[in-house]
């Protein structure tokens, strides 16, 4: 494993666990991509380049001999030099011209992985986990240094890429676009899988055949968004959960992004991913550097399921940080759907008292505890406790809750400001706005300019005071709108287009400060439900609120889609009321528990109003959660059902890393009459081992369970659930 450079053939070979990635440095010092896929032993794959074969394209670039840029598999595409496909890099010089071309100069290979300044990124736990290659290139005309950075993980099929630029000239230049990865695949015969949705319906899976021309997913909203996630998988047409090839790409960034696949005239595909070039420009003064975010690339030769499990392992072990990285999270109850804005100290203590009796471990006080906020039209920005509601003050409330045996958590929306707030009256210029234009509100709020240090200092100062004033052990960081009228009155005209990225750097700066100053706090990020569920956020918060839709049946699709990339241990999932507040669907308590158990687990309902039966269900759910959480959090996740393809059922399972134990969950979505017991085939078990079904006492071979399958007992009614716990004997 690791990275090699064949000096004589000028070929770089990057080997991750079972993956190889090769590219060549031509005599003209251009970088040509050769191969990305399953591990191969050979280094000399020069023949794959088929240089000089493209008879129909004029040889437009001398340096490339008979080979045109437009048909060359480029390792990193640049704009305006006879490659007419999607460019990754475009830089404007002082004359306003933007042709750009990079050539290899030198390289270095080292153990470990560098940080990216101010940005989230995967990391090595020890240097021997991975190796890094930095290729130093130059655009001689601009005197721009371009460093292509690759890291291979030895134990995972993961290669990461990012790019660093340095202006080595004496003139200011402008970066017009800088994407982080470019792969020129040798085929167009692939399907593209993306995650689409909207509020309360996030990350639904869509799959389509790649076509000639450009197909993309993106965000220009200033957040990764509910509608499209910064993730793409390109898979072989035959790929299923278990077979076929899958290339997964995930961007570690939470703002506007672009991921684009382009089917070309030669039946090949270019894939690029990174910062969205839309409305982007970055002024780079002489000597200045710019670092682009990281793209994680996962290769699987065993279908989409293995791709997901690789992402899960990487993100659990090399992205998530902090006290809660590897431990069971407290079972929380959040008062949002129980009370909305209508609560006070007494109500919260009532909820806490009842919760303590049921075995719940933490009370989270959601929106409405601060400033003047009785609905969503006022108060954001005034992070001062409203003692009309929180009678006796916050410290007293937290102490009372602690006395009941519960931890205490609190909600903030730090990036926002209500026009009706003391903060806005004092600083109307602190929000993002274009002077003289209408300031578009969404949910009656505006966005604070997080690129400004003074704004961040003020908001963080208030948060810090609150968090230091009582024993607070959890924060929910919410963000409930997207950005419009991007502008501020600080940056000069030629830097206004930097704001989209500066905003994100500001948010990350504050998140880093929060997690450094309060390392004991469990942070859960959120954006109107799952509007910023991305790998960037996972670097700071080990869990993210998956969706405001907590209906167990809607969650099947949302959690299935989310699990394509993100570990189930990161998905905020709660048992909420029935009928569900968003869809009005009635589902059994048991099913709601089983679906929420796939995520971080908690409750979001008024426990003081529950029947004794429901309370007993909660007690049982908590016993089950405690019993299985270690396996759910740390095991391998296998999707068995597909809620997008089948309306009858969904099913998934967790298998311990040592294959000693497995948990199968089955949801009967719609009861179909006159059928036998449903037989499902299990996955990931040790074929040679024997497993005992804890409930029935039946013993099966692992190979039997995976090939012949297991029977799900007949369940009566829609929305029923069943679990099977298997132990190796
Ligand atoms: C949106 C979140 O997704 C909800 O859980 C809740 O915190 C509300 N915001 C509060 O305004």
Boltz pocket constraint, residues with backbone or C-beta under 6 A from the ligand:
constraints:
  - pocket:
      binder: B
      contacts: [[A, 336], [A, 366], [A, 367], [A, 411], [A, 478], [A, 480], [A, 526], [A, 527], [A, 528], [A, 529], [A, 530], [A, 545], [A, 547], [A, 548]]
      max_distance: 6.0
